[in-house]
Amino acid sequence: MTETETNAYDVVVLGAGPVGENVADRTRAAGLTTAVVESELVGGECSYWACMPSKALLRPVIARADARRVPGLRQSVQGPLDAAAVLAHRDYYTSDWKDDGQVGWLDSIGADLHRGHGRLTGPRTVTVTGPDGGERVLTARHAVAVCTGSRAALPGLPGLDAVKPWTSREATSSHTVPGRLIVIGGGVVATEMATVWQALGSQVTLLVRGKGLLPRMEPFAGELIAEALKEAGADVRTGTSVESVTRENGTVVAVTGTGERIEADEILFATGRAPRTDDIGLESIGLDPGSWLPVDDSLRVSGHDWLYAVGDVNHRALLTHQGKYQARIAGAAIAARATGETLLAEPWGAHAATADHTAVPQVVFTDPEAAAVGLSLAEAEEAGHRVRAVDVDLSTVSGAGLYADGYQGRARMVVDVEDEILRGVTFVGPGVGELIHSATIAVAGQVPVGRLWHAVPSYPTISEVWLRLLEAYRDA
């Protein structure tokens, strides 16, 4: 392009990850013309560097671990994983980092894709700089939705750039298995990637500044996963800070707060996320570049009746499925406002992302798995709820014993003793990821404990833990 083009739409979406795609899907379904701007791959972080590749890497690891606990099968799966096959399986699920299929989906719903870097250049205006350097101005009659997601946040260690550390992107896309890997952090990315690379043949050293793993879950979740990582051969160290990192003749050297030197072939920093808002033109509308964007429950940014921030950028719940939920709410709210329909903004209404506050589910795909929804006991107490926690050893459930010899796991139900509803549920153990949606329904639906007695779990399944939890609550 030799001159600037201008295109008008009802809605302009910045970012074509799962969140942006879902906003576009909802606005197009409402008949609104919609443009989507993407500077990388359509499908975003989740499709190419997060959810899909990480779970494709983890699935063979967890399947082998489960098989080793089954009589008659364990002897057949004692050898190492075929790392090349596992990585190829990962490549398949990322479509070899090509987005043709997702571009085709955008076409199918009638959304216009504009490739390039999009920046706000005023109210309801986005300027896109294309790969060829040309500019295109997009104007939005009703809404601009910022769905640019988040990126890995690296600490301010001197010389870190020269070390070329891994972030979550390199950890999920590497085509080689490092002989030794240092993982810095104790959250979801750190624990999942430590699980993967230890199983694929790396000697993993996991360095955690805090007291334990998965600090936002119940303490027993991190404890059980730390024990399993150690049993798998990983070196797990809590209460350990990293003061400096260098790369000497190809070898990474991390120096801890006690002065110990730890050497490895690669180092992964899984130390949090930062919003991708530093170069999207926020200053043109009076907002701070690089900031999280606070929103109301319809996902509209305060003080800007045309601007929405959906997904990671609003810092409400940094999870793909939660971002897609927000996108469905935001898309419906944009459409309602555009067409003059009544906005259903009350809690649990069609235009209010209420679950962000009370019913956010998450699964950590380690061995064992950890799954939780709602508030932990500590969070519930801090929020001022009168609650009681009941715990059950999952190994006492017949379905767990059939699932795996020597099954180890735990479940906790946090009950509001005034309202007799669940404030939170946590499961830890093999295969528990598939249990969490039942808990999500109970928490989001505010199902009374008395009614849960009539939700009869099938026998013999791991889901029978629900009956054991209710019995423990009754008998306490």
GUFIVEX-166092 format. One record per residue (C-alpha): residue number from 1; z, y, x. Coordinates in pm, whole numbers. Example, Ala and Ser with C-alpha at 12.3 -4.5 7.8 and 13.67 -1.06 7.14 Angstrom:
BEGIN
1,780,-450,1230
2,714,-106,1367
This chain:
BEGIN
1,0,0,0
2,-89,340,131
3,92,540,-136
4,401,499,-348
5,359,318,-680
6,589,368,-977
7,666,101,-1235
8,891,134,-1540
9,1097,-153,-1681
10,1380,-195,-1927
11,1591,-367,-1662
12,1579,-385,-1282
13,1773,-661,-1108
14,1861,-627,-740
15,1886,-977,-594
16,1720,-1303,-700
17,2001,-1548,-634
18,2142,-1758,-920
19,2322,-1452,-1059
20,2017,-1228,-1061
21,1806,-1509,-1204
22,2049,-1555,-1492
23,2063,-1183,-1570
24,1684,-1181,-1580
25,1676,-1491,-1798
26,1906,-1333,-2058
27,1734,-994,-2064
28,1390,-1153,-2089
29,1513,-1379,-2370
30,1612,-1059,-2553
31,1262,-922,-2509
32,1343,-665,-2240
33,1092,-613,-1959
34,1260,-708,-1635
35,1188,-664,-1263
36,1366,-866,-996
37,1384,-745,-635
38,1447,-988,-348
39,1440,-934,29
40,1480,-1300,129
41,1430,-1619,-73
42,1432,-1643,-450
43,1729,-1864,-524
44,1963,-1681,-290
45,2258,-1793,-83
46,2356,-2081,-311
47,2019,-2254,-297
48,1957,-2232,77
49,2279,-2167,269
50,2578,-2248,47
51,2625,-2468,-262
52,2320,-2691,-245
53,2294,-2762,129
54,2669,-2800,175
55,2701,-3048,-111
56,2392,-3237,5
57,2561,-3271,345
58,2894,-3371,191
59,2767,-3631,-55
60,2695,-3906,204
61,3028,-3831,372
62,3225,-3872,49
63,3023,-4176,-64
64,3098,-4355,261
65,3466,-4265,240
66,3483,-4397,-117
67,3296,-4716,-24
68,3539,-4786,258
69,3817,-4803,-1
70,3645,-5068,-216
71,3709,-5441,-151
72,3391,-5634,-74
73,3212,-5318,32
74,3417,-5161,307
75,3292,-5396,578
76,2933,-5293,507
77,2994,-4923,570
78,3196,-4918,891
79,2919,-4781,1110
80,2836,-4415,1173
81,2636,-4206,932
82,2265,-4165,1002
83,2286,-3796,1090
84,1909,-3746,1088
85,1885,-3892,737
86,2174,-3678,614
87,2013,-3362,753
88,1678,-3459,602
89,1853,-3509,265
90,1992,-3156,304
91,1646,-3020,385
92,1507,-3179,68
93,1766,-3002,-147
94,1685,-2666,11
95,1312,-2726,-44
96,1281,-2679,333
97,1383,-2318,278
98,1076,-2242,66
99,1114,-2073,-270
100,786,-2159,-444
101,962,-2352,-721
102,1204,-2073,-801
103,929,-1812,-791
104,744,-2026,-1044
105,1051,-2028,-1268
106,1071,-1647,-1261
107,706,-1635,-1357
108,772,-1877,-1644
109,1025,-1644,-1808
110,801,-1340,-1764
111,1005,-1152,-1505
112,819,-955,-1237
113,918,-1033,-877
114,906,-753,-620
115,954,-877,-266
116,1115,-636,-23
117,1431,-439,38
118,1551,-256,-271
119,1767,57,-256
120,1900,279,-531
121,1748,624,-492
122,1908,785,-793
123,2022,698,-1146
124,1817,412,-1294
125,1583,420,-992
126,1521,155,-725
127,1281,203,-435
128,1146,-118,-285
129,1019,-124,72
130,779,-416,94
131,708,-647,387
132,410,-427,478
133,623,-112,488
134,481,29,168
135,709,163,-104
136,724,97,-475
137,953,288,-714
138,1099,96,-1007
139,1266,282,-1291
140,1496,124,-1548
141,1508,249,-1906
142,1835,70,-1980
143,2004,-94,-1681
144,2006,-175,-1311
145,2202,-488,-1224
146,2326,-522,-865
147,2334,-895,-787
148,2312,-883,-408
149,2601,-1121,-344
150,2813,-1141,-33
151,2781,-1231,333
152,3011,-1390,588
153,3266,-1146,727
154,3322,-1177,1102
155,3636,-1054,1277
156,3622,-762,1518
157,3657,-966,1836
158,3502,-795,2142
159,3173,-951,2249
160,3149,-1181,1948
161,2782,-1104,1889
162,2695,-1231,2237
163,2860,-1564,2155
164,2619,-1617,1864
165,2880,-1778,1641
166,2800,-1988,1339
167,2870,-1848,995
168,2837,-2048,674
169,2460,-2010,702
170,2429,-2181,1040
171,2687,-2443,942
172,2482,-2553,642
173,2138,-2526,802
174,2181,-2658,1158
175,1934,-2930,1257
176,2152,-3062,1539
177,2503,-3204,1548
178,2720,-3024,1804
179,2927,-3251,2023
180,3229,-3023,1981
181,3281,-2768,1706
182,3558,-2512,1663
183,3611,-2401,1303
184,3808,-2080,1246
185,3961,-2050,899
186,4143,-2252,638
187,3952,-2189,318
188,3680,-2374,131
189,3397,-2322,382
190,3621,-2415,674
191,3754,-2734,519
192,3419,-2851,379
193,3230,-2787,701
194,3504,-2947,912
195,3468,-3253,688
196,3089,-3264,725
197,3055,-3217,1097
198,3347,-3443,1190
199,3181,-3718,984
200,2841,-3654,1144
201,2983,-3701,1493
202,3126,-3367,1607
203,3474,-3342,1752
204,3615,-3072,1526
205,3903,-2841,1610
206,4017,-2649,1304
207,4218,-2334,1383
208,4406,-2179,1093
209,4595,-1851,1122
210,4810,-1921,817
211,5058,-2194,732
212,4811,-2433,575
213,4470,-2502,427
214,4337,-2370,95
215,4607,-2104,53
216,4486,-2003,-294
217,4551,-2351,-435
218,4876,-2538,-486
219,5029,-2614,-142
220,4992,-2990,-180
221,4611,-2955,-196
222,4586,-2820,157
223,4848,-3064,283
224,4660,-3372,160
225,4328,-3246,296
226,4482,-3161,635
227,4623,-3513,657
228,4283,-3663,577
229,4103,-3446,835
230,4350,-3553,1102
231,4306,-3917,1005
232,3928,-3870,1040
233,3981,-3747,1396
234,3981,-3369,1359
235,4235,-3156,1546
236,4397,-2936,1279
237,4619,-2652,1404
238,4793,-2412,1169
239,4968,-2090,1267
240,4706,-2040,1537
241,4525,-1713,1602
242,4213,-1661,1814
243,4233,-1360,2043
244,3899,-1383,2224
245,3578,-1583,2229
246,3319,-1608,2506
247,3022,-1830,2584
248,3009,-1947,2945
249,2702,-2141,3058
250,2636,-2248,2700
251,2995,-2352,2631
252,3206,-2159,2382
253,3558,-2078,2498
254,3815,-1966,2241
255,4147,-1833,2366
256,4438,-1862,2123
257,4737,-1634,2083
258,4936,-1858,2317
259,4671,-1829,2588
260,4530,-2180,2540
261,4157,-2220,2612
262,3961,-2441,2374
263,3604,-2533,2463
264,3323,-2634,2230
265,2947,-2635,2192
266,2954,-2417,1879
267,3209,-2210,1691
268,3210,-2146,1316
269,3387,-1843,1172
270,3478,-1903,807
271,3704,-1603,771
272,3607,-1444,442
273,3322,-1262,272
274,3198,-902,253
275,2979,-748,-18
276,2609,-699,47
277,2621,-338,-63
278,2602,-156,270
279,2231,-71,249
280,2140,-59,-119
281,2163,318,-167
282,2505,344,-331
283,2551,687,-174
284,2266,818,-390
285,2479,771,-701
286,2815,874,-557
287,2947,531,-457
288,3059,410,-114
289,2813,192,81
290,2959,-144,179
291,3219,-141,-99
292,3297,-393,-370
293,3193,-263,-710
294,3470,-272,-974
295,3350,-341,-1327
296,3477,-379,-1681
297,3456,-711,-1863
298,3095,-646,-1965
299,3023,-613,-1590
300,2939,-242,-1613
301,3040,-23,-1319
302,3292,246,-1404
303,3138,590,-1450
304,2779,464,-1465
305,2675,354,-1811
306,2348,207,-1682
307,2476,23,-1372
308,2604,-335,-1368
309,2749,-532,-1076
310,2738,-906,-1129
311,2858,-1195,-914
312,3022,-1168,-574
313,2966,-792,-544
314,3235,-714,-803
315,3494,-931,-620
316,3624,-1090,-940
317,3550,-1455,-861
318,3333,-1540,-560
319,3188,-1863,-699
320,2829,-1934,-799
321,2916,-2084,-1136
322,3142,-1789,-1216
323,2871,-1544,-1112
324,2624,-1720,-1341
325,2878,-1696,-1623
326,2910,-1323,-1557
327,2530,-1296,-1555
328,2506,-1451,-1900
329,2768,-1206,-2026
330,2604,-907,-1853
331,2256,-997,-1972
332,2380,-1025,-2329
333,2569,-695,-2300
334,2266,-514,-2157
335,2053,-647,-2442
336,2311,-552,-2707
337,2339,-197,-2578
338,1962,-163,-2543
339,1897,-274,-2901
340,2194,-100,-3060
341,2374,-418,-3157
342,2751,-425,-3193
343,2918,-500,-2859
344,3159,-793,-2890
345,3389,-679,-2610
346,3721,-827,-2724
347,3868,-1107,-2507
348,3654,-1422,-2530
349,3384,-1223,-2708
350,3014,-1269,-2633
351,3012,-959,-2409
352,3341,-1002,-2220
353,3382,-1208,-1904
354,3734,-1311,-2001
355,3738,-1636,-1806
356,3737,-1437,-1481
357,4101,-1353,-1549
358,4245,-1679,-1676
359,4016,-1981,-1643
360,3823,-1986,-1314
361,3749,-2346,-1204
362,3675,-2453,-848
363,3608,-2780,-669
364,3648,-2828,-294
365,3423,-3120,-195
366,3633,-3256,89
367,3781,-3605,120
368,3997,-3603,-85
369,3849,-3358,-331
370,4059,-3070,-461
371,3992,-2917,-802
372,4179,-2642,-982
373,4145,-2406,-1277
374,4358,-2115,-1390
375,4678,-2011,-1217
376,4882,-2195,-959
377,5256,-2217,-1019
378,5320,-1929,-778
379,5048,-1713,-939
380,5178,-1780,-1288
381,5532,-1686,-1191
382,5411,-1374,-1010
383,5218,-1274,-1325
384,5543,-1288,-1520
385,5477,-1600,-1727
386,5765,-1833,-1810
387,5621,-2160,-1689
388,5713,-2510,-1591
389,5513,-2729,-1354
390,5489,-3104,-1398
391,5350,-3327,-1124
392,5207,-3679,-1133
393,5121,-3909,-845
394,4761,-4003,-921
395,4804,-4343,-758
396,5017,-4446,-1060
397,4712,-4424,-1289
398,4529,-4755,-1336
399,4187,-4594,-1311
400,4271,-4449,-970
401,4375,-4789,-836
402,4047,-4938,-958
403,3853,-4647,-807
404,3988,-4707,-457
405,4237,-4924,-274
406,4525,-4717,-144
407,4428,-4424,-366
408,4622,-4110,-275
409,4627,-3802,-494
410,4833,-3567,-702
411,4803,-3368,-1023
412,4992,-3064,-1146
413,4996,-2899,-1486
414,5146,-2549,-1522
415,5267,-2500,-1878
416,5364,-2173,-2042
417,5692,-2272,-2208
418,5675,-1986,-2459
419,5320,-2035,-2586
420,5303,-2409,-2507
421,4958,-2372,-2350
422,4831,-2452,-2004
423,4814,-2171,-1749
424,4668,-2387,-1473
425,4582,-2740,-1363
426,4524,-2883,-1014
427,4397,-3225,-910
428,4370,-3362,-556
429,4223,-3703,-482
430,3895,-3895,-453
431,3661,-3827,-744
432,3871,-3558,-913
433,3594,-3300,-915
434,3462,-3454,-1237
435,3804,-3414,-1402
436,3822,-3039,-1376
437,3602,-2948,-1671
438,3843,-3113,-1914
439,4115,-2892,-1764
440,3888,-2587,-1787
441,3835,-2650,-2158
442,4211,-2685,-2211
443,4288,-2362,-2023
444,3999,-2152,-2157
445,4052,-2283,-2509
446,4427,-2223,-2489
447,4474,-2568,-2640
448,4840,-2621,-2741
449,5023,-2902,-2564
450,5090,-3057,-2903
451,4718,-3086,-2972
452,4648,-3230,-2625
453,4855,-3534,-2725
454,4572,-3618,-2963
455,4304,-3600,-2690
456,4323,-3968,-2597
457,4196,-4056,-2246
458,3984,-4367,-2211
459,4144,-4662,-2035
460,4121,-4740,-1749
461,3997,-4409,-1608
462,4141,-4155,-1370
463,4143,-3920,-1670
464,4448,-4109,-1795
465,4640,-3872,-1567
466,4630,-3634,-1866
467,4857,-3869,-2060
468,5090,-3904,-1763
469,5112,-3524,-1726
470,5196,-3480,-2094
471,5459,-3754,-2073
472,5613,-3588,-1768
473,5628,-3257,-1954
474,5787,-3420,-2260
475,6044,-3609,-2057
476,6142,-3327,-1820
